[in-house]
């Protein structure tokens, strides 16, 4: 179906993504210890005694709830193509024989700015992103910065959902 330019413009939206990060990293160790204790727990020794496994399982559930309460959703949106191209052109190249540590220090502000420009909720300046990065463990930072990079560079196409296709195969929805 032919469309005029104004109709095409109305269809355009930038890709978005939500990255959920549990910011209470100290609770991971507690969960790990509780799961180990759960594996080693013995059955109750008396009829009226609470099951040690149940007591530990209830504590795990409580810690999981604390972790959920400490999880922040970062709502991200890709930059427009021209803004991205200008931004990407400023990516520092690693110098020949440049030690990884030196390059990491030079490239970090680029990634902090990338997250700042991509985050729509919470809105953060590059300085705030750098402060956040200093508080996060490496995987959480890599997940956030990597999601911003992928959001701006990955292809946008109609995804194929095998599960949805299977469920709607004979329903007349396909």
N, C-alpha and C positions, 0 to 999 in steps of 0.2 A: 504494500500500500504506500503510494508516494506521500511524502509529508513535506510541508514547507519548513523553513528554518526555525520559525517561532515555535512550531510544534516540537521540533527536535530539542530545542533549548529547554523546553518545559520538562523533558524526560530526564535531564541531566541531574544527577546527584553524585556527590563524592562518596567513595567507600567509607564505611565506619566499622569499628570493632570495639568490643569491650574486653579489657584485660583485667581479670580479678586477681589481686595479690593479697595473700594473707601477710599482714605486716607484723604479726606476733611470732616471729621465728623461734623464740625461746620455747614455745609450746610444742614444737616438733619433737624435741628431745623428751619432753614429758610423755607425749603420746607413745613414742618408741619404747620408753621404759615401761609404761603401762601395758602395752601389747606383749612385751616380753614377760611381764608378771602374769598376764592373763594366760599365756601359754604354759607357765610353770605352776599355776594355781592348783591346789589340791581340792578335792571335794570337801564339803563340810564334815566335821567330825561328830557333831551332835545334831539330833533331829531339829532342834529349835535354832540352830546356828544359821546365820545368813550365808548363802553360797559365796565363797571368796571370788569366784569367777563373776558372779552377778555384781558384787560390790565394785570390782575393778572395771567391769563393762560400763557400769553407771558413771564411774569417774571418767572413762574415755569419752562417753557421750557428753559429759559436762565440759571437758577440755575442747572437744570438737565444736561445741557451741561457742566457747570463748574464741576459738579460731574464726568461726563464721562472723562473730561480732567484730573481729579485728581485720576482716577482709574489706578491702576498698576496691570498688570498680572504677577503673580508669576508662572513660569514654574517649575514644580517639576518632579523628576524622582525617582523611588524606588531604594533602594540599592540592590545589589546582595544578594542572600540568606545567604552566609557565612558572608559577611560584616554585614548584618542585625542581624544575630544571635549573633555575637560578640558584636555589639552595644547594642542590647536588653539586653544582660547579664549584662550590666553596669547600667541598670535602677535602681535607688535607691528604695528600698522597704520602705514603711512607717512603722516606728517603732510602736510597741504596745503602745498605749496611747500617741503617738506623736501628738501634736496639728497640725491641718491642716496648719496653717500659717508656722510652722517650716518645715514641710514636703514640702510645696510649695516652700520655699526658697531652699531646698536641691534638689528638682526635676527639678526646672527651668533650670539649666544648661544642663540637659539631653535633654529637649525639644528644647532649643536654638541650641544645637549641631545637633539634629534631623533635624531641619529646614535647618541649614547650609549644612548638608550632602545631603539633598533632593533637595534643590533649585539649579537649573541649570541656571536660568535667572530670576532675577539678581543673580549672584554669591555673597554670603555673608559669612563672617567668623562668628563663633559663637558669637563673641563679637559684631559684627554689628547686628546680629539677636537680641541679648539682647537689644541693643540700640533701634532697631525698635520696639521691644515688649513694651518697656517703653513709646513709643510714641503712640502706638495703643490703642484703647479701647478693652475691654476684648473679645467681640464677634469676632472682626477682628483677634485678636491673636489666639483665640480658633479655628477659621475657618482655619487659616494657619497651625497651629501646628497639628490640628486634621486631616487635609487633608494629611499631611506628614505621620502621624501614619497610617491612613487608606490605603494609597498608599503602604506602606510596609507590611501591615498585611492582607488586604482584598484579597479575592479570585479573580483570573483572569479567566474569562470564556467568552464564546460567549454570549453577551447580547441579550436578546429578546426584540425587538422593536415592541410593539403592533401596533403603527401607521404605521410603514413600512410594517408589515405583512398584515395589512388591505389593504393598497394601492397596494400591489403586489400580493394579493391572487389569482386573476384570470388572472394575466398578463403573466404567464409562467415563472416568475423569481423565483418561489419557488420550 
